[in-house]
Amino acid sequence: MGYQEDFKKVLLGDPHVILGKKGATPEMIEHISKLIKRYNIVKIKALKSIANKSNMKQIAGEVAQKTTAYLLDVRGKTFVIGKNPLE
């Protein structure tokens, strides 16, 4: 299966990780990094307590940067990061 198909499958599936009140803690970043190594593409959902429309892209960018991944998509309070950029 290609990277594009994997992305679509992840996008339609359930989130791998849910960011809680504490946000992107070092432990959470480590966990997400391991998931990226394992699955290549990871879907993350942020709870209402930390995310809103104005800061969601910032949170997603921060998590992508800390995990040395690419931010692939942001939709509402959910975002997808991956090992490689989408073509």
Backbone torsions as a table, in degrees:
resi	resn	phi	psi	omega
1	MET	NA	140.3	-179.6
2	GLY	-80.8	168.0	-178.6
3	TYR	-61.8	-38.5	-179.7
4	GLN	-63.2	-42.6	179.3
5	GLU	-67.0	-40.2	177.0
6	ASP	-60.1	-42.1	179.9
7	PHE	-60.6	-46.1	-179.3
8	LYS	-63.1	-40.6	179.9
9	LYS	-63.3	-44.2	179.6
10	VAL	-66.5	-41.4	-178.6
11	LEU	-60.0	-37.9	-178.6
12	LEU	-85.4	-16.0	-177.2
13	GLY	-86.5	-175.9	178.2
14	ASP	-76.4	154.0	178.3
15	PRO	-66.1	145.4	176.3
16	HIS	-77.3	-33.9	-173.5
17	VAL	-137.3	145.1	173.3
18	ILE	-119.5	120.1	178.4
19	LEU	-79.6	123.6	-178.2
20	GLY	-96.5	-162.0	-176.9
21	LYS	-56.0	-35.8	-176.6
22	LYS	-76.3	-13.3	177.1
23	GLY	75.3	-146.7	-175.1
24	ALA	-85.7	76.5	178.0
25	THR	-73.1	160.4	177.4
26	PRO	-55.2	-37.0	178.8
27	GLU	-65.3	-41.1	-179.9
28	MET	-66.0	-41.9	178.6
29	ILE	-61.1	-42.6	178.3
30	GLU	-62.4	-43.5	178.6
31	HIS	-62.0	-45.8	179.9
32	ILE	-63.9	-40.0	178.0
33	SER	-59.2	-42.4	178.6
34	LYS	-64.4	-40.3	178.7
35	LEU	-64.7	-38.1	178.7
36	ILE	-64.5	-41.9	177.8
37	LYS	-61.3	-36.3	-176.6
38	ARG	-79.3	-44.2	-172.2
39	TYR	-108.7	-9.6	-176.2
40	ASN	71.4	-40.0	-179.6
41	ILE	-129.9	130.6	-175.8
42	VAL	-128.8	135.8	177.2
43	LYS	-102.7	130.8	-176.4
44	ILE	-126.9	134.5	178.2
45	LYS	-115.6	136.8	178.0
46	ALA	-105.0	139.7	178.2
47	LEU	-72.7	157.1	179.5
48	LYS	-57.1	-29.3	-176.1
49	SER	-64.6	-23.5	179.0
50	ILE	-116.4	-16.0	-172.4
51	ALA	-119.0	143.5	168.8
52	ASN	-146.5	176.7	-175.5
53	LYS	-57.6	-36.8	-174.6
54	SER	-75.0	-28.7	-177.3
55	ASN	-110.2	1.1	-175.3
56	MET	-63.3	-45.3	179.7
57	LYS	-62.9	-35.7	178.3
58	GLN	-65.4	-45.7	178.7
59	ILE	-61.7	-46.0	-179.1
60	ALA	-62.5	-43.3	179.4
61	GLY	-63.9	-39.8	179.3
62	GLU	-63.8	-45.2	179.1
63	VAL	-64.3	-43.2	179.2
64	ALA	-61.7	-44.1	-179.5
65	GLN	-63.8	-45.8	-178.2
66	LYS	-67.3	-26.7	179.7
67	THR	-97.9	6.3	-175.5
68	THR	48.7	46.9	178.6
69	ALA	-118.5	173.1	177.6
70	TYR	-101.6	136.7	174.6
71	LEU	-79.1	115.7	-174.8
72	LEU	-96.2	-34.8	-175.0
73	ASP	-163.0	143.0	173.8
74	VAL	-128.8	124.5	178.0
75	ARG	-138.2	110.0	-178.4
76	GLY	62.3	-123.9	179.6
77	LYS	-100.2	16.7	-179.0
78	THR	-120.6	139.9	175.5
79	PHE	-140.1	158.7	-177.9
80	VAL	-122.7	129.6	175.1
81	ILE	-122.0	154.1	-177.9
82	GLY	-147.2	166.9	-179.2
83	LYS	-66.8	-36.1	-177.6
84	ASN	-123.1	153.6	175.7
85	PRO	-72.9	154.8	175.0
86	LEU	-74.0	141.7	179.4
87	GLU	-70.2	NA	NA
